[in-house]
Amino acid sequence: MQQLEAASTKIVVVVDAAGHVIRTLTDGDLRRGLLQGATMDAPVDDLAAPPAPPVTALVGSSDQDISDLFARTQVNSIVLVDEAGQPVGIEEAAHVHDRILLSPPHLGDAEAGFVEKSFADNWIAPAGPNIDAFEVALAQEGGRTHALALSSGTAGLHLALRVLEIQPQDRIYVSDLTFVASLQPILYEHAQPVLIDSEPDTWNMSPQALASRLEKDAKLGQLPAAIVVVHLYGQSAKLDEICALAQTYDIPVIEDAAESLGAQYRGRPSGAHGLLSVYSFNGNKIITTSGGGALVSDDTGLIDKARKLSTQGRDAAEHYQHSEVAYNYRMSNVLAGIGRGQLAVLGDRVARRREIYEIYKAGFQSLQGVSFQADAPGSVGSRWLTVLRFDPDQVDVHPYQIMRHLGRLGIETRPAWKPMSMQPLCAGYEFEPHSPTEPVSGKLFMQSLCLPSGSAMSRSSQDRIINAICDIISGA
Ligand SMILES: Cc1ncc(COP(=O)(O)O)c(C=O)c1O
């Protein structure tokens, strides 16, 4: 009883001599024991065994795995054990259900209607009216004449490279600080990624690094076949400088706008500036189709080519004739229905994410040594994720300590993307630093944490996050 009183979880884990879990005990178990004649000084062994052994999980299991385990077992608590099988903590179902996630989907009112209509009309195919309408609406939202709805953003990037006829060994410049999906399609085509560092304001591709690498590669006669520029976490890269450089050397720009749908640069939508641009509708993005993506452009020929490649490259013939390697990359009509509903609320979602960013900014105002990504001049980012940077000279708690502490409080945070130049996958690829003395992306990775930024997050949840971070940093 004393142990139970002291434990905030109100559950005690009983272990054997080797420290392995035997059972859990609640005051309900004690009460039932007393009713069956046990006394308060009797050994715990005398109590009736629970109907099932305790459910355990390895400490460090993912939120998803823990959540799945709760769903499967229907227990109220899970004992977290280390690799030796010894208990190190308890996860409670109520806590898990109260969890604040990084960026969960936020559906509007119209999605289900479009999906139901696709069922009613039996349009359960990678073609149909939802896809057609989604493409029209998306092209308009992206300030483009054409949009091609696809199964993922990664597929969009792959098709962008294919329609530009990237050849094996071609050099492709790509932002270093990004999710690996920006880079994988370059490798599918056996081309050579050249990793361009971030600049310290927006954390996006450094125009300075780009200029220096272009100058060197021009002299060596090895200019890249394309530049893939990422708008990190919804914040625009410095496109004026980047596009001007690309134009000088006559190199096509692919915008990886997977994270930045709804952002603006110089009054035009993010994704309206490169020759080709890509959006993602993955479940964690600002709007989602559960999984999906799109390729957009003003170039009819390129989009027609991509459309053909996305449907197995069928030639214009009555029979099934194919002349090139192609893919099955189309979005389904069912998922495009979700996309139609989501596009209708995109403006609200962006406004809400920006508001969340402003609340974080105000909430951390009094903390020394924390900062955020800046908006590039002339841009309004979508703040898909608010990312907090901690200056190690002023904050003596490591971001991962903060992440683990918040995790124990049911708050999901994530490290910033690990730069491509630090990935085993990229060993041996060239990297161009922002300046020879100041590589930036690695520092950003090691000093930053992505905060919950979902547009459905309540103000009280956000206050919980702000208070928890302020407490841990101030040592409270
Ligand atoms: C920067 C970036 N590029 C590309 C992708 C790929 O998108 P998808 O997951 O839809 O393939 C993502 C997201 O997942 C991303 O964050």
The ligand as a Gaussian input file, in Angstrom:
#p B3LYP/6-31G(d) Opt

LIG

0 1
 C       11.454000      16.936000     -48.302000
 C       10.680000      15.730000     -48.715000
 N       10.815000      15.282000     -49.964000
 C       10.117000      14.233000     -50.401000
 C        9.231000      13.564000     -49.590000
 C        8.563000      12.355000     -50.136000
 O        7.203000      12.366000     -50.089000
 P        6.386000      10.992000     -49.979000
 O        6.487000      10.531000     -48.567000
 O        5.003000      11.389000     -50.359000
 O        6.991000      10.036000     -50.935000
 C        9.050000      14.011000     -48.271000
 C        8.098000      13.420000     -47.326000
 O        7.819000      12.368000     -47.034000
 C        9.802000      15.106000     -47.812000
 O        9.698000      15.541000     -46.563000

